[in-house]
Structure formats: structure tokens, C-alpha cells
Amino acid sequence: MSQMEQRETCGCTAQAPVDSTRRKIFKIAALGLAAGVGLHGRAALALETVPEELRHATGDLLVEEDAEGEPTPLKLTDLRVGKPLLAFPYDAAAKRIRSETRLNKVVLLRLPEAELDAETKALSAGGVLAFSAICTHMGCDIKTFMGSEKVFACFCHASKFRPLERGSVAGGPAPRALPVLPLKLDGDTLVIAGPFATPPGFTAQA
Amino acid sequence: MKGLMKGIAVCAVAVLPAAVSAAPGDYAPVTDARLKNPEAANWLQYRGNYAGWGYSPLAQITDKNVGKLQLAWAFATGQKEGHQSPPIVNNGYMFVTTPGAQVIALDAKTGKELWRYKKELPGEMLQLHPTNRGVALYGDKVYVATVDAHLVALDAKTGKELWIKQVGDWKALQYITLAPLAAKGKIMVGSSGGETGVRGFVAAFDAETGNELWRTFTTAAPGEPGGDTWPGETYKNGGGSIWITGTYDPDTNLAYWGTGNPAPWPTEGRKGDNLYTGSTITLDVDTGALKSYFQYNPNDAWDWDEVSAPLLIDTEVKGKKVKTAVHAGRNGYLWVLDRDGQKLNFVDAYPYVNNNTIKSIDPKTGRPTYFEERRPGMGKGDVHFCPSLWGGKDWTPEAYNPKTGLLYIPANNNLCAELPEPEPTKYKKGDLYIGYPIEAILTGLRWEMGKKDAPKTMGEIQAWDLKTGKQVWTHKFPTFNWGPLLTTGGNLVFGGGTNDRMFRAFNATTGKLLWEVPTPSGVTGVPTAFEVNGEQYIAVQSGWGVDAERMQGGINRLLGEKTVVPQGGTVMVYKLAK
């Protein structure tokens, strides 16, 4: 399977970058994806098995996982600094929460903007960062932020990821970074600005 | 190191002829009679026999010559994570399983791959325990239970999938880690998931067709015996999961299963004994009817699953002949039960690791009482308790040698834990159901209370004389031990389990270390012994991961170290140098 096909199946790479910084991010994302294809084919396949209309899309808003009642798109002010929150993409036009697949699940984390370097800042929305909530090791939910080490920690096998370094692995058995999802703000509302940098999901062995 | 170099040299020689050797001959069907009286040359099930002994009568390799043990062949599985399954051998055919629910059939003499089965796993699933603990053999089929909660029957000679049945719902985080138990035309399995709010069960499937024959839940519903030990509907997500293969007494037709902790961990919402969690239960193999039980941890608050099934040993205890069921508990006591008359009655219990939580044990009923200040819960703040969440012994199996009369326990001593205030928790399908902050659990391992320095030793192999209730010998390791045990007719005990990647042999009578060799990864696999063409072999998988790795993380945190044990599975097979 060609890289181009894989890129398409992983979704959303067609959207135009919005500025030069973002262009760079998207290049990184594409490279990451290519690496993902070679090393982790089955992880990419995981998203492939999800019908396209169920996958997240650029322009989706986000709603908190398990929120009851009418879907309420998350705003910057809904996030407290250092407190992660699990969310799903929300297609506002169709009023549909894209929660049919776990692979869409996102962990949001707000950090003081001053702590973000330029590259990370470009991925964030007012200091809010988004990552796949599915650990790249064995697929468990990532929902714990250890403030002391500034890392996400996975309960299952204690993999650790650095939100301030595009999800890079800080420890534990995870073989690759936690896929970062670019965000932007529309007013005060959090909006998905592009595809995951690398395929979400656990890293299957051959 | 010298041993390893020798091993490699032998391996290079041994592997060459493998490429040209034929596959083993005809496959010998596995019958009830063979499982009941297994021939010494083969290792036909998880622990070698129905009684769960982990014993091979083979006596070519002995305490006198074990120093000459060398690598016969090795085989890389290509998989990471915890390789815990025993190499199961039937007439020259070896079957191992790997994390990710692969089954590999090998020529037991040469290590040549005969076939490999790969279960495709759903891309969305998560794996809390990426491991598999082995196959069951019955008739001309091989059975594997998978991490996405399926039971698969394979043709033993070709690996062809003959049938596949869904046992549980992986989306509800039901999963299977155990090797199935095969008896009387049935294949029995149970569900893991004590941290995901499953309702534990054992289920039996027709060996030929895969049709489900019965399913018995391990938490009692209202109206059932024990149903009044759960408030409201808490039993529905009450845990009691089944992690490890049951043992079986063909004379009474009862299978013995160990059950896991109740869920969630904090006890506030589930006052009562929470039957039949933290217990041994006995099930009639024909009907699945629950016949008797013994609960080691009523209303458990410490994650003390009592997952490993008891060993069935007919022996003398303090001058009296007793048909025992023996279990080295996660709660740090060695339990001796009387299984005569189809009931499980308490005989005695001996603390085998440091314990500051159990206050007393009723001498008649065996029911423990606890120092309640050691019970984590609301309004308690940080609560320190020993043994740790992983207990004196986790899933790793004990072994019993009828020649020495000794029971061998792979123990972890001097390790404790601390849990903070519980957090509110509500069951949600597909999510963890624990009740404590995750960060606190990840960082919960402690030395004994008041001790700032690491203990001099942690892991142990202990030998107990059931006749006297005394510990006969103990081998202590500077770090922890996650090594399942094998004992043999050659007066030997084999095990790995330490983070230095060693696999070792001990004198079964004295505990003297006789042989050790480093393996590619760490050994948390179940060792076995078998014979091909009159030559004895010792086999084990090297492949660190799962809870051994978790405990290493906890120890690293306490010591401020960064010990990493390399991962990757290898089947290691040893024999005596010519």
C-alpha cells in the first residue's frame, strides 16, 4: 500500500495549512504518518476499519466524554490548568458526537501558555493541547497528568508521554509518541484544526 | 556468563540439523485417561497434571548433573510483553502462546516451527494484561483463549482454525489470560477483568463443536446462596474474575478455581463478604454447579485476588491423612484446606511473608479478621498495608514434589503498599472500575512501614513441608521474584522471575542454587520438562512484561533507579551436554 493511500485513509490531510507554522506542523504530521505506516501498519489499519463518516474531521468541535443532555461544545474556559479531560469530536452541523469509535477519543490538557514552545503553541488553542487518548502501547485510555513530572501517565503499564514535546515518550513501554491533534479557537470554542500527527491506536505487533 | 557462552555454542550446533529434520511423527490424541495419568515424557496441560503440581517425574537431569545443562535450541517469538505460557508438549509437538493470542507449534526436539496461528485483534481494544498463559490439548485439537475474549479450536497438526466462539465482550473489557482446562469433553475458561467491573464467570464449551454448555458466575445474585453478601445490584460489576487455569479432581469431578478481587476496590459501596470473590470455588464439571467454596478475603480492600487454583495434594498433616487443597494466598498466608467430602474445610494457615493487615484467623473456620486501620477507605487518609497489592504471591504458580514431599512457593516478601482516600467511581462499560486515583496506584508500592531503606531481600523461593507446617528452606533474592516454578523427579526446582534475566535450578531438598544462566529477557514464563527419543529437556519462555514490569517501575521509583529489563519473547530449551 502506498504512502499516499495510507495518508488518505488516516484522514484529513487534504485541509490547507493555515499559516507557515502550521505548514511545518503538517509536514511533521505527514512524516510521522509515513513512519507509522512502515512500523505500525496494523495501527493504521485500525482507523481504516472505521467508516470515514465516523472519523473525526477538521472543523469538528469537541464535547466532554459522558456529558449528559444536549451536547455542549467545549470552550477554553471549561478546562482547568493541569486537569486533563476526555472528549470526542462533535460535528456541530449534523449535531453528532463522533463517539462510535474509541480511536476518536481525545485527551485535552490546558497548560500555562508560557510553558509552550513555538511549535507546541502552534498546535494549541489558548494553551489547550489535544492528543489521542488511546495509549500507543496497548490501547488504554490516557487520562492522568502527573504535574510533578509534566507527563501523561497510562494506568495500564505506566507509559509516560510529554505533552510539551508533541507527545514524545518519556518512559515506559510505549513504542511511539502519543498522536497530537492540532487545535484552534473559534472565539472561545475549541476547534479541531487538522488530523492526528500519527495514527491513533495501540501499536500492534506483527 | 560462562554458562551462556557455552549455551550459545551448543545452540549453533543444534540448530543446523533442525533445518533438515522432518516434523514429529503422528500426533497422539489427548484423552481423559492421558490427562488423568500423564506419561512422564509429556507435559500435556498448564501445570503438567490436573492436581496443579508443576511436577515432572523425569529424572535424567538431576541435582548431580544439572550443572551440565546447556541450550538445546532457542526460538524467537517475535513478540514483546509477558511471555508466561508453559511450553506444552505432546509426543514431540510443542505448543506455546504469546501475548496477542498467537499460538506457535514447534518440533520439540529441534525448535523448528510447524505452524503459527495469529488471532486478529480489534484495533480499538485495550489490553491491561498483554499476556497469554497457554493452550489446552484435547483430542487432536489445541485450544487457546484470547485477550479479546474468544475461545479458538485449532487442528493440532496444521494449526487450522476449526471453530471460534465469543466467550465475553471485549468492549466491556472482558478478556482472557488463562490456559483453558480440558476435561470430559469440555473446554473451560473464565474471564479476567477485576479492574474493569466484569462479573466473573467460568464457562464450559463442547470440545468438539464449541457449543456453550454452562456458565457459572462468581458473584452471587439475590436469591442465590451468598446473594445477601452484596448490597443492591453491586454483584453485577463485582469482579471475582478468573485469571488462571483451574485444577481438577477426577474422583469427585470437581474443578477448583481461584477468584479475583471484588470491584471496585474501596469497600464502602459493597458492605458484606462479597461472595465468591477472593475465594477458591469448586464446580461440578458436568453441570457447572457451584458445590463449595472457601473465601480467603471476605470484603477485600487490598486487591488481593486469590487467582491461582489450589494444588490438590493427598498428604499427611500433623499426623493425619488429609486430601488437601493448598494455596499460597496473595494475602500472605499459606492455606491448607481439606477437600474431602466434596467440601472445603479449613485445616490451617501459615504466614509466609510479612503481614501487618491480618489480625487473626479463626482456628475452626479459617475466617480472617483484619486490623481495620489497615483497610483503605473513606476518611482514612493514606493507608499503609503489607503485603502489597501484588501480595505475597500473585498469579505465579507454586509447585509440589511428591518425592521430596515439599511445596515450593515463589514469594515476594518485605513489600508493602499505600492507598489514599478513594475517589467516587461509577461503573461505565469499557472503562476502568477501580475507585482510586490512578496516579496513587502507579506510585503505591512501599517498603515496610517506618523503613527508609530498601530491604536486603524481596523475592524468595520457599519450600514448605505440609506434614509439619514448617518452612524447610528459603532462597532469597536481592530484588523481587515473578518466576513460576517447576519441580522434577531429579530433585530439582526450576524458576526465573528476577530482573537479572536468570533462569535457575535449585536442589529441591536443600534449596542450594545449582545452575543459573541469563536469558535474552526476564523469565516470567511457566517452565516445563519433557522427553523426546529418551532425552530429557527443560523448557521455558523468556519474555518480561505485564506485572513484573509494573513492579519494577514501583521499585525504580522507591530506589530512584531506572532498571529496564529488555523485552522480547524466546522459547528456551535446555538439555544435558553430551
Boltz contact constraints between the chains, C-beta under 6 A:
constraints:
  - contact:
      token1: [A, 46]
      token2: [B, 123]
      max_distance: 6.0
  - contact:
      token1: [A, 102]
      token2: [B, 124]
      max_distance: 6.0
  - contact:
      token1: [A, 103]
      token2: [B, 124]
      max_distance: 6.0
  - contact:
      token1: [A, 138]
      token2: [B, 127]
      max_distance: 6.0
  - contact:
      token1: [A, 138]
      token2: [B, 130]
      max_distance: 6.0
  - contact:
      token1: [A, 139]
      token2: [B, 125]
      max_distance: 6.0
  - contact:
      token1: [A, 139]
      token2: [B, 126]
      max_distance: 6.0
  - contact:
      token1: [A, 140]
      token2: [B, 126]
      max_distance: 6.0
  - contact:
      token1: [A, 144]
      token2: [B, 438]
      max_distance: 6.0
  - contact:
      token1: [A, 144]
      token2: [B, 439]
      max_distance: 6.0
  - contact:
      token1: [A, 146]
      token2: [B, 439]
      max_distance: 6.0
  - contact:
      token1: [A, 155]
      token2: [B, 438]
      max_distance: 6.0
  - contact:
      token1: [A, 156]
      token2: [B, 128]
      max_distance: 6.0
  - contact:
      token1: [A, 158]
      token2: [B, 442]
      max_distance: 6.0
  - contact:
      token1: [A, 158]
      token2: [B, 553]
      max_distance: 6.0
  - contact:
      token1: [A, 201]
      token2: [B, 123]
      max_distance: 6.0
  - contact:
      token1: [A, 205]
      token2: [B, 79]
      max_distance: 6.0
  - contact:
      token1: [A, 205]
      token2: [B, 100]
      max_distance: 6.0
